[in-house]
Amino acid sequence: MTDQGDQGAVRPMGTRELIQRCLDGVASEIEAAELHRLVARDPGVARLLAEAARLESNLEIVMRSDAEAASAGAPVTMPPTRRLARRAIGTAAVVTALAAAFAIVWFARSTRVAHEPAVAEREPAKVVDPATRIRFADGSTADLRDPGTRLETRVSTADAIDLVLERGSARFEVVPRHSRRFRIWVGPAYVEVIGTIFTVDRIPTGVRVSVERGLVKVVSGQNEMRLSAGSAEVVPIAPAPEAALGDAPAERSDPRSQKAAARQRPAGDEPGALLHASEEARRKGHPEDAIASLQRLLEHHPRDPRAAYAAFILGRVLLEELDRPREAAAAFARVEVLDPRTPLLQDALAREVESWARAGDPDRVRQSAGAYLRRYPNGRRVEEVRRYSRME
Amino acid sequence: MHPDLDGDARQERFLGLFLPEKGTVRAFIRSIVWDRIACEDLFQEVALVLWREFDRYDQGRPFGAWARGVAAKTVLKSLRQAKRTPVAVSGDTMRALEAAFDQLAFEEAQRPASRQEDALRHCVERLPDKSRALVHLRYRESLKVEEIAARVAGSPEAVQKALSRLREKLQKCVERRLRAA
């Protein structure tokens, strides 16, 4: 970023300062008018203002997300910055959903105008400090078993805890609590817990689950298995993006390796191209091809802003076009894990209820319907969700 | 654009295009509306207008450019009605900002917003304690410069300058990190 104008002359350093004063809301009317005049005259100044506003906006979004994480009952183990965040809860901004005629469009919003309190319970993705034991609000714990382990808290509310094990291994000790859902996601598969002690290892070919006490359920696609105390199973799943590209773990943090890996990806593997391919496949009546594109997007770009959207579409294709409701339910459940604040969340939760109803699984219908109704007691799909609950 | 699409398909199409662009749309509004709360309100309003006018979107054009054009009109109209800025914003200023954001969006096309946010989060976490506390007061607690000054027993000018230096530092850190990735 340079302080040069369209004539190439070095601008007085005051321009950058003027922009900052305006964005901070401390500029006088004369200063504000001067900045407008400069922006209209000089593309260099317009560019500086655009960059500064971009950073300002990103800071507001990122810091607000962290504040929401703190207010949603995040894990207790926190570095000092998290503790500071807890003190900030009172004034921290929250998120609201905005319903239009047929769509919900989610946008950031201040506390003063929040319309749907339930939405504030959602927690955005947050990387847990791997240095220590993680203790959750309900007393459950996770011990990260090696320094390379990456475990993220995606949802942490009174009703649900969703963690994502991106790599490494963790041992969980979960306090039994019937009304709360506790899941550990490994790619598209998840381990669901009632109350138990078990270990989850992310290995290149899948996930290894070893149970010390109690019972867990491992769900991967349409396969579901229950593991009891003393048993261990490896569930094959699609490789993590890094593994899929052949990187050794030690190389993953090397920018050169990452660039080389990116070069190996075919151009058609970009999220936009994959979404387009899935749309085309659906239009031509090839839902299996659509699924392949969407799954590829989720495998290789789980952090892309369109990943939750892709999971939602995947659920719809599985449910409506292929009649594979169990897989559809898992895809809809994954929407929240990929983006806890997506505007599609309410629809995804309702669709998950519908999927379990179509799969003929009354326990899951009750559980998922309860989760929807607690979160959206006045939601748009309440009647529909209740109808599915009554059917079971 | 898609008058023949049913409700769900229209929603899906809209969200698929809007979500990756919402960061630059919000930043565009922030470049004109310097009050944070007013910016949030306008962002909501713009999003509703985009949804309402989605049928008029020409898919031959980049969605982000169309969205910022709609945002420009909506913001100008709203500012005129509510007198939300101390001075009038001219059409020339608005067009210059639209052009700057088009260029910025073009350059950022290969960098998803989530990566930028991750990079920023990383950079904030690595600030010294005092600096991070200042960032928290400004962006997490949403305090105004004067309120921060009262909290830290300093002058508003000193706080504002410290914030400016911090943002410059963060901007450089984010750029370094994105380049390295």
Chai-1 contact restraints between the chains, C-beta under 6 A:
chainA,res_idxA,chainB,res_idxB,connection_type,confidence,min_distance_angstrom,max_distance_angstrom,comment,restraint_id
A,Q20,B,S164,contact,1.0,0.0,6.0,A-B,restraint_1
A,C22,B,W34,contact,1.0,0.0,6.0,A-B,restraint_2
A,L23,B,W34,contact,1.0,0.0,6.0,A-B,restraint_3
A,D24,B,V145,contact,1.0,0.0,6.0,A-B,restraint_4
A,D24,B,Q160,contact,1.0,0.0,6.0,A-B,restraint_5
A,G25,B,W34,contact,1.0,0.0,6.0,A-B,restraint_6
A,V26,B,V145,contact,1.0,0.0,6.0,A-B,restraint_7
A,V26,B,Q160,contact,1.0,0.0,6.0,A-B,restraint_8
A,E29,B,P86,contact,1.0,0.0,6.0,A-B,restraint_9
A,E29,B,V87,contact,1.0,0.0,6.0,A-B,restraint_10
A,A32,B,P86,contact,1.0,0.0,6.0,A-B,restraint_11
A,A32,B,V87,contact,1.0,0.0,6.0,A-B,restraint_12
A,A33,B,V87,contact,1.0,0.0,6.0,A-B,restraint_13
A,H36,B,T93,contact,1.0,0.0,6.0,A-B,restraint_14
A,V39,B,T93,contact,1.0,0.0,6.0,A-B,restraint_15
A,V39,B,A96,contact,1.0,0.0,6.0,A-B,restraint_16
A,A40,B,S90,contact,1.0,0.0,6.0,A-B,restraint_17
A,A40,B,D92,contact,1.0,0.0,6.0,A-B,restraint_18
A,A40,B,T93,contact,1.0,0.0,6.0,A-B,restraint_19
A,A40,B,A96,contact,1.0,0.0,6.0,A-B,restraint_20
A,A46,B,A96,contact,1.0,0.0,6.0,A-B,restraint_21
A,A46,B,L97,contact,1.0,0.0,6.0,A-B,restraint_22
A,A46,B,A100,contact,1.0,0.0,6.0,A-B,restraint_23
A,R47,B,A100,contact,1.0,0.0,6.0,A-B,restraint_24
A,L49,B,S31,contact,1.0,0.0,6.0,A-B,restraint_25
A,A50,B,S31,contact,1.0,0.0,6.0,A-B,restraint_26
A,A50,B,A100,contact,1.0,0.0,6.0,A-B,restraint_27
A,A50,B,F101,contact,1.0,0.0,6.0,A-B,restraint_28
A,A50,B,L104,contact,1.0,0.0,6.0,A-B,restraint_29
A,A53,B,A27,contact,1.0,0.0,6.0,A-B,restraint_30
A,A53,B,R30,contact,1.0,0.0,6.0,A-B,restraint_31
A,A53,B,S31,contact,1.0,0.0,6.0,A-B,restraint_32
A,R54,B,A27,contact,1.0,0.0,6.0,A-B,restraint_33
A,L55,B,R167,contact,1.0,0.0,6.0,A-B,restraint_34
A,L55,B,Q171,contact,1.0,0.0,6.0,A-B,restraint_35
A,E56,B,R30,contact,1.0,0.0,6.0,A-B,restraint_36
A,S57,B,R26,contact,1.0,0.0,6.0,A-B,restraint_37
A,S57,B,A27,contact,1.0,0.0,6.0,A-B,restraint_38
A,S57,B,R30,contact,1.0,0.0,6.0,A-B,restraint_39
A,N58,B,L120,contact,1.0,0.0,6.0,A-B,restraint_40
A,L59,B,Y139,contact,1.0,0.0,6.0,A-B,restraint_41
A,E60,B,Y139,contact,1.0,0.0,6.0,A-B,restraint_42
A,V62,B,E117,contact,1.0,0.0,6.0,A-B,restraint_43
A,V62,B,L120,contact,1.0,0.0,6.0,A-B,restraint_44
A,V62,B,R121,contact,1.0,0.0,6.0,A-B,restraint_45
A,M63,B,Y139,contact,1.0,0.0,6.0,A-B,restraint_46
A,M63,B,R140,contact,1.0,0.0,6.0,A-B,restraint_47
A,A67,B,R140,contact,1.0,0.0,6.0,A-B,restraint_48
A,L84,B,H136,contact,1.0,0.0,6.0,A-B,restraint_49
A,A88,B,R140,contact,1.0,0.0,6.0,A-B,restraint_50
A,A88,B,E141,contact,1.0,0.0,6.0,A-B,restraint_51
A,T91,B,E141,contact,1.0,0.0,6.0,A-B,restraint_52
A,A100,B,W51,contact,1.0,0.0,6.0,A-B,restraint_53
A,F102,B,G7,contact,1.0,0.0,6.0,A-B,restraint_54
A,F102,B,Q11,contact,1.0,0.0,6.0,A-B,restraint_55
A,A103,B,Q11,contact,1.0,0.0,6.0,A-B,restraint_56
A,V105,B,A47,contact,1.0,0.0,6.0,A-B,restraint_57
A,V105,B,W51,contact,1.0,0.0,6.0,A-B,restraint_58
A,F107,B,F43,contact,1.0,0.0,6.0,A-B,restraint_59
A,F107,B,Q44,contact,1.0,0.0,6.0,A-B,restraint_60
A,F107,B,A47,contact,1.0,0.0,6.0,A-B,restraint_61
A,R109,B,E40,contact,1.0,0.0,6.0,A-B,restraint_62
A,S110,B,I37,contact,1.0,0.0,6.0,A-B,restraint_63
A,S110,B,E40,contact,1.0,0.0,6.0,A-B,restraint_64
A,P255,B,A180,contact,1.0,0.0,6.0,A-B,restraint_65
A,R303,B,S114,contact,1.0,0.0,6.0,A-B,restraint_66
A,D304,B,P112,contact,1.0,0.0,6.0,A-B,restraint_67
A,P305,B,L19,contact,1.0,0.0,6.0,A-B,restraint_68
A,P305,B,P20,contact,1.0,0.0,6.0,A-B,restraint_69
A,P305,B,P112,contact,1.0,0.0,6.0,A-B,restraint_70
A,P305,B,A113,contact,1.0,0.0,6.0,A-B,restraint_71
A,P305,B,S114,contact,1.0,0.0,6.0,A-B,restraint_72
A,Y309,B,L15,contact,1.0,0.0,6.0,A-B,restraint_73
A,Y309,B,G16,contact,1.0,0.0,6.0,A-B,restraint_74
